[in-house]
Amino acid sequence: MEIEKRLMHAVQYNAYGGGPHALKHVEVPIPSPSKDEVLIKLEAASINPLDWKIQKGILWPIAPIKFPYIPCMDVAGEVMEVGKGVTKFKVGDKVVGLMSPFNGGGLAEFAVVKESVTASRPPKISASEFAGLPIAGITALQALSQTIGIKLDGSGERKNILITAASGGVGHYAVQLAKLGNTHVTATCGARNIDFVKSLGADEVIDYKTSEGAALKSPSGKKYDAVIHCANEFPWSIFEANLSMNGKVVDISPTPSSVMSFALKKLTFPKKELVPLFLLPNGRDLEYLVDLVKQGKLRTVIDSKYPITKAEDGWAKSIDGHATGKIIFEF
């Protein structure tokens, strides 16, 4: 009960908008875990574009968030307390977890996470490497295995895959995961990251600022069976020209216009399709990714690290949109 009375350092904002300048450093009570929840003392957290899009109001039409709001959803740390009904974890366990976007809470010294979206992690590997995994890693995994149907054990029919913005958070996981399957991976990124993306396993890498990159054309002339689209919007015509007969574009950041485009394409029953991906967080996928990290088959590339006291700097770096891999906050 003593822990409940103590205060913790947290970063929050009190209204929509304002970017990094709206973040406030505060002292707030340490939360208590409810049924099926664990209280974690954070060692690291990561930021995703979704975090600053929530600040801009992306969730407002669906479910307005409650202010003050503590942002960030990807967390890694140590279990300090378990709520009623928790059976998978005990005090002292090292874990990684995913918080709800509607509640947030990750940019603080302590956070409460549901048992169902928490996974054990090996203490020998740094918390920062696992903090990058939940949203970006699960997004890449679900796009590949569920939406496209890639078998990550290497079995299954060979597919040609395009991954845009392959040096970013989702993209750098997607390249590594795709190469576990029977795939030929073409990737786009900026010129400075070409060697980096090749080191992740991509078979072909194109600079998105060249004419070939802007046209998304494979250097070897391949048509894509699927695209994991991690960059900003491209006209559907550019995708369509590069897709195989039954090609599929998975849009990981669907906008109202891309969802409308998807609906209109479905009305005409094309074999080529645009599919918006809506993340379905679950502990099983998180455990699978943690296991791949333990086996050395997946790694988190860290662009930069910031102490919680410099949260504004990490926030601004993410909004800038040119991070290579993940931006991590350490506690």
Secondary structure, 3 states (H helix, E strand, C coil): CHHHHCEEEEEEECCCCCHHHHCEEEEEECCCCCCCEEEEEEEEEEECHHHHHHHHCCCCCCCCCCCCECCCCEEEEEEEEECCCCCCCCCCCEEEEECCCCCCCCCECEEEEEHHHEEECCCCCCHHHHHCCHHHHHHHHHHHHHHHCCCCCCCCCCEEEEECCCCCHHHHHHHHHHCCCCEEEEEEECHHHHHHHHHCCCCEEEECCCHHHHCCCCCCCCCEEEEEECCCCCCHHHHHHHEEEEEEEEECCCCHHHHHHHHHHHHCCCCCEEEECCCCCCHHHHHHHHHHHHCCCCCCCEEEEEEHHHHHHHHHHHHHCCCCCEEEEEC
